[in-house]
Amino acid sequence: MPTKAPLVAALAAILVIAAYAATRADGQSSPVAVPSPVITNSDLKSGTIISAANASQYLKYLPSAAQFAVAHGFTIRVMPARHIEWSQGFQHATEKYSPQVKLNGVDGIENYIAGMPFPLLDLADPKAAVKIAYNWHMGPFMPDDFSLAPWSSNGYSADSNDPTKITPQHDADYVCEQFEMLRMAHRTEVDPRPTLGETGAEWKARCLNFSQFSGTAGEGAGMWIRYVDPHYPDEFYGFSEQTRRVRRSAVNLAYPDEGCRRCHQPYWAYALPKTEIYKYRLLGTTTLLGCLAASDEPAGFKSSSDGVALGEEPFEPRSAYILEMTPIDSEAAALRTIVYIDSEIYVWLAAEFYDQSGLTAVAMPLWRMHPSPAGGNLFDLAGNFYHPGGAGSFFRSLVPAHAEFTQTINSGQISEAAFVPSMMVR
């Protein structure tokens, strides 16, 4: 892994939007998302508290990362299942553009502009898996602009004798003091919509003053550009404090292994991989407990006499697609991922990572829901648990910050002028 990989990967912080489709103004039936089935599991009663003492009763509903967190002191408060509406902007874009979207002969997406590409799904369709993958990638994930200062990925270890005693491992932290992202194509929330400029870029993101270890001096800055054309590599512009220069390079982090995911676990926590570089299988559906409305931000932690401990967050039963992703590149085929995708709002609820040795890591996001000004909902990633399986009791969290932070979503105040590489020079 190149030495700049943590910086490159740290730029992948982009936020989430959820959406729902209704009836068109012309009175014709418009595409409507397949709703989550009503979940009536009597053993997932609202108000139930799941902890290490009773987790064995609920294992079939707990993502692997949740099982790890609960074993180390995290508690889950079960809330009732509910319908969650997409943002109005995403809904309108889905109604307008989805009828023209199709797959070509090699499962590439064609005529996609904005909104949900495939809001109507037939699970018997041989192409259902790749359509779910496109809905995840293009669906209610990306804001039109996003700013967060600071953003951090933090390492922790648990005492072997007392698994609830959590110790921060600051030498394993990654910190971005200021992160900004601007979506250039597929925009649904802020004018101009659906496209900003004609650059061919899907989005641009930058991190100013990045440090690999907490408390160290800034190691530099970087800017990442993702292009709409899936065959065109990402571009990365990095500024080095040592050389005082900005260097451009093509970036292909197509199939990240643990060495890359550790920066911001996983690689596609926000910026999803290019759909076209994987092949997909739909392994089925399941009921899974997912955190969509975290109580705290950062989520998953609480103060303790030792400084930090795992906390309690609300989870609700969700219907999820079980999607297997395998790299098309035969040399990377062992880097298989199983991801659990919410069938209503297409956020990811959990993931399991494999290589030739088997399961290597598990991850689980903790989402926080906000009302969209125009109606419906927006989301941000309030926290994340990531456990590399071969690391004993070591785990990571992805959070806005463990102190004060400033965050804006769809403000309309981030311009393309902020993404000129020379502006990173300090």
N, C-alpha and C positions, 0 to 999 in steps of 0.2 A: 504494500500500500504506500503510495507516495506520501511524503511528509506533509503535504498540504491537504491530505484527505479530510482531517477533522474540520478544517476551515471550509472546504468545499461542501462537506456534508452539513455543517452548521447553518448554511444558508437555506437549507430546505425547511423553512418554518413558514408555513402558509396556513391560513385558517379555514374554517368550515362554514358552509351555508346549507340549510336544509330546504326541501321544496315539495310542492304538491300540485297536481294539475286538475283543472276543472272543465267547465263547458265553454266552448268558444262563443263569441258574440254573434256569429252567424247562425247559432242554434244547432250546428252539427255536433255530433259526438266528437270530443277531442280526446287525445291520449290521457289516460288516467293511470297513475301509479298503482301497482298491485298493492293493496293494503296488507299490513301485517294481520295474520289470522288472530282471532280472539284467543288469548292464552288463559286457560282455566285451570292450570295446575294447582290442585288443592294444597300441595306442599310448599307453594310459594306465596303464602298469605302475606298481605300487606302488613308491615310493622314487625315482621320477623327480623331478628338480629342474627346474622351469621358470623360466627367467630371460630377460633381454633377449637373450641369445645364441642361444636356441633357441625363443623364443616363437612364431615364425612356423610351427613344426611343429604347434602346438596351438591355433591361433586359433579353430577351430570349437568348442572346448570352453571358451574363455575369455570371460567377460562383457566387454563393452566397457570397463567401469571397471577390470577386472583387467588388460586389455591396457595401459591407461594407467599403472596402478601398476607393472607389470612394466617398462615402458619407463623408469621413473624409479627403478629399483633394487629393487623388491619381488621376492621370490622365492616360488615355490609349491612345496611338497613334496607330491607326490601320494600319497594314502593309499588303501587298498582300500575299495571301496564296501561298505556294510553296511546292515542293517535297524536302524531306530531306533524304539524303543517310545514310545508316548504315555505320559503320566503316568497312574497308576491312577485318580485322580479324574476326569480327562477321559474315560478309557475307560468308566468306570461311568456317567457322565452321558450319553455317546453311546448306550450300550446302553439306558438307561432312556427317553430322550426322543426320539431321532432317528426312531423309527417314526411319530411323529405330525406331523413337520414336512413342510410342503408350500409350494409357490409359488402365489400367487393370479394372477389374470388379468393383472396388470401387473408380474409377477415380484417382488412383495413377498413376504417370508418370513412364514409364519404358523405359529402353535403352537410356536415355538422357545422353549426354556427354557434349555438348557445343553448343552455337548458339541459334537461335530461335527454340523452340520445334515444333511449329505448324504454319509454315509460310503460309500454305494454309488454309484458313478458309471459311467455308460455314455457313452463319448465320442461315440457316435452320437446321443445325446439332443440335440434342438435346444436344450434348456435347460442343457446341460453347462457352458457358459461361465459363466452367472450362478450356477450351483450351486458351481462352483470358487471364484467370487468370494466367496460366502457362507462357504464352508469356510475361505477365507483370513481373512476378517474375524472370523468367530465361532470359528474353529478354535484350534489350540494356540498362541496368541499371548499372551493376556493372563494375567497373574498375578491372584490375588485381592487382593494388596496388594504394594506395592513401594516401597522407599526407597533413595535414592542421594544421597550428599553427598561431593564436588560432582559435577556433570555439566557437560560442556563440548563445544562445537562449535568447532573450531579451523581457521584458515586457513593455507595454506602456498603457497609458490611454489618453482619449481625453476629453477636457473640455466640459461640458454639454451645456454651452452657446455658445461656439465656437468650433464646431466639428473638425475644421482643426488645432486647437492648440493641439499638441501632446506632452505629457510629459513622459519621460522615467521613469520606475518604477524599479530601480536597485535592490530593494530587491526581485524582482521576476526573476532575471537573473540567467542563468546557463552558466558557462564558462569552456571550456576544453582548457588548454594552449597548448597542443600538442596532436593531434589525428593521428593515423596511422591504416591502414587497409591492409591486404594481403589476396587475394583470393587464396584458395588452390585448388578448383575444378572449372570446367566450364570456364577455362581461354581461352581468345581469342586474347589478344593483345601483351603479353610479354612472351617470352620463359622462362621456359619450358611450353608448351601448350599440352594438355588441363588440365593437373594435375600437381600440385607441391607436391611431397611427397605422402605417402599412409596413412595419419592419419585418414581418414574418415571425416575430417572437410571440410565444404564448404568455410568458411572464418574465419579469426581471426582479431580482432580489439582491440585496446587499447587506453585508454585516460590517459595521464600523467598530474598530478596536476589539478584535478577537483575542482571547487568551485561552490556551489549552488548560492551564491550571489556575484555580481560583487564587486571587491575590497577586498574581504576577503581572508584570508590565504587558501592555498590549503587544501581541505578536504580529499585528498587521490588520489588514482589511481585505475584503473580497467582494466581488460581484458575480452573480450567476445568471445566465440567460438560457431559458428553455425555449426551443423553437417549435412551432406548430407542426412542421414536417417531422414525423417520427424518425426519419432516416438521417436527419441532420443532427450532428452531435451538439450537446450543450457547450456553451462557451463560459470560461471562467477567467476573470481578471483579478489577479492577486497583487496586493501591495505589501512589500516586505519592509519592515522597520530597519533591517540590517543594510539592504542595498539601496533603499529609498527609490525603488523602481516599481512600476506596474508592468506585470507580464501577462500576456494572453495565452491561453491554452485551450485545446478542445478537451472536453471531459466526457468520459463514458463510465459512469458508476452503475452500469446496468444491473449487475448481479452482486450486490454488496454482501460481503461476508461479515463475520463478527467484528473484524478489525475496523470496518467502516461504520457498521450499525451502532457501535458503542458511542459514537459522537452524539447521536440524537435519536436513537432507538425507536422504531426502526427507520430505515432510509426513507420510507414513504409515509412517515407520520403525518406529514402535510403534503409535500411535493411527491406525488405518486410516480412510480416508474412508468416508462413508456409502455403502454398496453401491448403494442405490436411486437415487443421483444420476448414475450412469453406465450406459451400455450396454456390453455385452461381446461380444467375439468370441474364440473359441478358435482360434488360428492354427496350433496343432499341438503336438507334444511334441519334446523334444530332450534330449540328454545334455549336462550342463553341470557344470563343476567348481565346487563350492561349499564354503565354509568353515563347518563346523558345530561344530568343536571347536578353536577357536583356542588356541594354546599360551600366549599372553600376554594380559594385560588391563591397560592398553589394548593392543589388537591392531594389528599392522601396522607397528610402529615399533621401532627399536633405537637405542642410543646410538652416537654417532660423534664423531670429533674436532671436528666443527663443531656438535655438540650433538644433532642428530637426523638419522636416515636411515630409509628404509623397510626393514622387516625381512623375516622369513620366517614363513609360517604353513602349517598342513596343510590341504589341500583334498582332496575326494573326488568321484568321479563320481556325479552325481545325475540322476535322471529328473525333468524339469521340464515343466510346462504353460506354453505361451507364450500369455499372455492380453493382449488389447488392451482398454484402457479408454478410452472416449470420453464426455465429458460430454453428458448429455441436453440441457442448455441450449445451444441453437444458437449463442448468442453466445460460448460458450466451447469450441465443438467443435474448434477448432484445438489445444487443450491436451490432446493425446492422449498416453497412456502405454502402453508395453509392459512388462509385468512378468513375470518368470519365477518360477513358484511350484513349490516342491518337491512332487512328487506323493504323497509319503508323509507328511510332517509339516507341510506347508502353510506353512512359512516362505518369505518371498521370498528369492531368491538373487541377483537382479540386476534393474535397471530402466533404461529408456531413456525420456527425456522429449522431447516434440516440441511445437512451436508452428507458426504459419503459415510460418515460415522453414525448418522442418525440425528435425533433431535438435538439441536445445539443451543437454542434460546427460545424464550417465550415473551410475549409483550401484551400489554393491555392499556388502552387509553382511558382517561377520565375526562369526559367532555363537560362543558358548562354551557347552558343554553341561555340565550338572550332574545327578547322580542325584536323583530325587525321593525324599523319605523313605519314601513308601508304595510306591515302585516306578515304573519308567519314568524319564522325563527331563524336566528343565526347561532353559530356555535363557535367556541374557541376551545383549544386543548388546554384544560386547566391542570393537567398532570398526566403522568404515564409511568407505569411500572414495567421494567425490562429486566429479565433475569437470564444471563448467559449460563446455561445448564452446567457447564464444566467448571464454574467458578464458586462452588460451594454455596455459601450464604451471601455472596456478593450480588448486589442488584443496582440498578440505576433508576433515576427519575428524570423526566423532562418536564420542566416547570417554567412559568414566566420569570420567577425569581423567588428566593426565599426571604426577600425583604420588599421594600416598596418598589413598584414598577408602574410604568405608564403604557397603556395599550389603547389603540384606536382601530376600529374596523370600518371600512367603507366611508372614510371621512371625505373623500374627494379632494384632499389637500396634498396628496403625494403626486408629483409630476414626473414625467420622463426625464426632465432635466437633472433629477437627483441621481440618475444612473449613468452618468458620464464617467468612465474609468479614471480620468485624471483628477476627479474630485476626491478620490480616496487618498491622494497624497497629502500628508500633513506636515 
